[in-house]
C-alpha cells in the first residue's frame, strides 16, 4: 500500500522551513516516523491471527531523505511476507491457488492433517479468500483512521523540535 501526504502552507512557513534547513528536514522526518509508528500500532490490532507471525511483523523503516522528499516506509511481512499481501488484499475467486507448501505449513502449525493442503489450496483458488469476500486491509484501514489531523500532528512535531532548539539557544 502506498500513501502520500503533501504539506503546504504559506510562503512564510515555507521560507521558515527552508531557513531552518537540516533541522526542519530532520524534525519533519522524525515526526513522520512517529506518525507511521502509530499507524503500525493501530494496524497490528486489525491483523487477523493464525500463528501471530504476521501480526508481530509490523515495522517502520528509518526515513529516506532525498532533496525535499522524505519517505517513511512501514508495513508487515518479514517471515510472513509470502502471505501478507493475500491477507491484506484478499484473493479473488478463480485466481491461481496459493502454494500448497504454504497451506501445508499452516496445517502443520495448527496440528492438522497436512494431506488436506492440496484440496484447501484448490478451494481457495476457486472461491477466493477470505470467505466474506472482503479483504482485511489492516494497514490501509489504520492509515485512513489516522489520516484526519495528520498534518496537524506533523506540524506539532516540527514546532516541538523548534521549541527544544530555542531552549538550548
N, C-alpha and C positions, 0 to 999 in steps of 0.2 A: 504494500500500500504506500502510496506517495502522497504527501500533502505539502502545500506551500502556503506560507503566511508572509505577506509583504507588509512592512511597516512604512507608513508615510506620514509626513507631518508638515508643519510649517517650514518655511525657509529658515527661520531662526533655529528650529530644532535640528534640522539637517546640518546647519552651519556649526552648531554647538557640538554635535556628534563628530563631525569632521575635524574640528579643532581639538577635540579630546583624543583623536587618533586611536592609538592602540588600546588605551584604557576603555574607550567606548566599545570597540570591537570585542575585546576580551570579556567585558562585562555583559554585553548582549549575548555572546556565546555561552557564558555561564548561566544566564537567565534562561536561555533556550534549552540548555541541557537539563536544568532543574524542571522546566515545564515538561519535557519529554519523559523524565523520570516519573513524574506524576501520572502521565498518560499510561506508561507501562504498569505502574502500581494499580491503576484502576482497571486496566485490561486484564491483569492477572486474575482478578475475581471473575471475569467473564469466560476465561478459557475452560472449555469442557475438560473433565479429568478422567483419564483412564489409569495411567501409571503415575501421573504427576510430572512426567518428563517435559512435556510441552509447557505446562503451567510454570514450571521453575526455570524456563529458558529465557525469560524476558531480559532484554539487555538494552542499554543505551551506550552507543559508541562515543568516544571523545569528538568534540566538534571539529569540522574541517573548515578552514578559513582560506578562501581564495579571492583575493581582491576585496570587493564589497559584499561577497556572498558568504554566508555562514550556513553550513549544513550540519544538522544533528540527525543521525540515523538511529532509529530504535526498531526493535522487532522481537520476534520469537522464533525459535528454531533449534539451534545447537544440535544436540543429539536427536531432536525431533524434527530436524529440517526436512526429512523425507516425507513427512505427512502434515507439517504445519500449514502449508498453503491449502491443503484439502480441508482441514478443519476450519480454517478461516473463510475460504471461498466456497466450500461445498464441492460437490461433484455432480454434474448433470446426468440425468438418465441417458443411457446409450453411449456414454463416454467409455474410453478404454478402462478396463478394470484395474484396480490398484495391484501392485506387485504381490504375488502370493507370499513371498518371503516376509513382507511387512505384516500381512494378516497372520501368518504362522507365528511370528514373534508376539503379536498381540494376544493370540490364543494361548501361547506358552505363558505369557505374563499373567493371564487370567486363570491358568491352571486348567485350561480346556483342551479338548482333543484337537491337535494340530492338523488332523486329517480333514477337518472342516474348512481349511483355508481356501481351497480352490472354489467350492460352492459359494462361500461368502464373498470372495473376490468377484466371482461372476455375477452374483446378485447385486453387489454394489455397482458394477458396470451397467447392469440392466436398469436398475431402479434409481440410481443416484444416491447421494449422501448429503445431508442427513435425511432420515425418514420424513421429517417435517417438510423437506424441500427447501428450507431456508438455511443458508449458511450462517455460522455463528458471528462472523465479522467482529470478533472480540477487540481487535486493535482499532479498527475503524470506528467502532461504537464508542470506545473510550476517548479517542481523539475528538470526535464530534461533540461529545459531552463536555469536554474541557475547552473546546473552541471559543464559546462565548466568554469574553473577558480576557482572552489570551493576550491581546495587545496591551491591555492594562497591566496584567501581571508582568509582562516583559518590560514595560516602561518602569514599573516599580522596582524591578531588579536593577535597571540602569540607575535609577535615582538613588537606590541604596548604595550602589558602588561609588557614585559621585559624593554622597554624604560621607562615606568612610574616608575617601580621599581628602575631603575638606577638613575632617577632624585631624588627620595626620599632618596637614599643612600648617 
